[in-house]
Amino acid sequence: MEGGKRMTNLKEQYVKFADSVNLIVRYACIVFFSIMVIDVVASVVMRYVLVKPMVWGEQLAVYCMIWIAFLSSSIAFRRGAHMGLDLLVKSLDPKLSSIIQSIAHVMVLGFLLVLTVWGVKHTVAVSQQISPVVFNMSMSWFYSALPVGGICMMIQEVEVIIKGTEEDM
């Protein structure tokens, strides 16, 4: 009985950890979105009102959008909001459906692991490159959206596996 309690406690701790990661990701998305909106508005004002275009405005908006895409994907994993074809799975015997869903979860985790490893390799590879447009920052800041997003998605996917269901919207 004690082992079962420990396992339940471990699951609860992981769910709390995933909740914390989800909250951080939500705030990060809000920050990136706010920066992007301010940047785009400032770029329009600078270009059409003051007739002095910002060279870096468009590029900063693109980098913010990339971060938003990879981070918000982890929120979508948690909610089960990614596109899927579950018509066939739902029409099968519950036991077979469960097996297929388990295989799908393993495949998703495998893909996310590859994405994360590939993202780390590319982030390291571009670490010496400097963005000539956006504040002379290292390109690794922008490429790191891949592994960070991959890790966040894995955390949420594992939580979905543990809980057995996606979060209601």
N, C-alpha and C positions, 0 to 999 in steps of 0.2 A: 504494500500500500504506500509505503514511504517513497518508493521510486516513482510511482504515478504522480504523487504530489510534487516531487521535484521537477518532473517533466512538465506538469501544468504550470508550475512557477516559472520555469525557463521559458515556456511559450508566452506567458503573460509579460515577462520582462522583454522578450523580443518584440512583442506587439507594442509595448510602450516605447521601445527604441525606434521602431518603424514610425510610430506616431510622431515622435520628436523630429525624425528626419523629414517626414512629410511636412511638418510645420515650418521647418527651416527652408525647405524647397519652395513652399508657397510664398514665404517672405522674400526669398531671393528672386522669384519670378516677378513679384510686385516691384522690387527694386529695379530689375532689368527693364521691365515694361515702362516704368516711370522715366528712367534714363532715356529709353528709346523715344517716348512721346515728347519729352522736353527737347531732345536732340532734333527730332524731325520738325517740330514747331520752330525752333531756333534757326534751323537750316532754311526753312521757307521764308521766315522773316528776314534773315540775312540776305538771301538771294533776291527776293522780289521787292522788299521794302527798302532795305539799305543798299542794295546792289553790290554787296560784298560777300560772295558765296563762301561758306565754310568748306574747306577742302576735305576735312575729316568727317563731316557730318553723316554722309551716307554710309561710310564704312563702319562707323560706330554703331549705327542703327542695325546694320547687317550682323555684326558680332553680338549685339544684344539679342537679336532675333534667334540666332543659333543657340545661345545659352538658354533662352526661354523654351525653345523646341526640345532640347535634351532634358532639361529639368522638369518641364511640365509633363513629359512622357511618363515620368515616375508616378505622378499624380494620376494619370490615366490608367496605369497598371493597377494601382490600388483600387480604382473605381470599376475596373473591368470595361473601360471605355474604348479600348483599342478595337479596331475592326476585327471581327472573327466570323467564321461560318459555323454556327452551332446548330443549325437546323438538323443536320444528319446526326450529330452527337446526341441531341435531345430526343430524337426518335428511336434511338437504340435502347437495348436492355440497360437498366441502370448500372449493372456491374461492368458491362463492356464500355459503357459511356464513361465510367469512372477510370477505367484503364486508359482509354484514349485521352482523357483530360490529363491524366498523370504524365503520359508520354509527351503531350503538348507542353506541359509545364517544364519538363526536363529539357526539351528542345529550346524553349524560350530562354531558360537559364544558360544553356550552352551558347546560344547566340549572343546573349548579353555578356558572357565571359569573353568571347572572341572580340566583341565590340570594345570592351574595356581594355583588354590586352593590346589590341591594335591601336586604340586611342592613346594609351600610355606610350607605346613605341613612337607614334607620330608626334606626340607632344614633346618627347625628348629629342626627336630628330630635328624639330624646328626651333628648339630652345635658343639657338644662336641667331636665328633670323629676327630682324627687327622690322616692325611695321613702319614703313616710311610715312604713312598717313595718320595713324592714330597714336599720337603722343610718343612716338618712338618706343613703344612697348614691345616686349618680346612676344613673338607669335605663339609661344607656348601658353600664354594666358588665354588665348582664343581657342586653341586646339584642345585645351584641357576640359572643355565642355563635353567632349566625347567620353573620357573615362569617368568623369564626375557623374555625368548623366547615367552612364552604364551601371555604376555602383548604386546610385539611387534607385534605378529601375530594378536591379537585383534585390535590393533590400525590400522593396514593395512586393515584388513577385514572391519572395519567400514568405512574406506575411500573408499573402493571398493563399498560398499553399497551406500554411499553418492554420489559418482561420477557416479555410475551405470555401469561402465565398468572397466576392468583391464587396467593397463598401457601397452603400446606397448613395446615389447622387443627392 
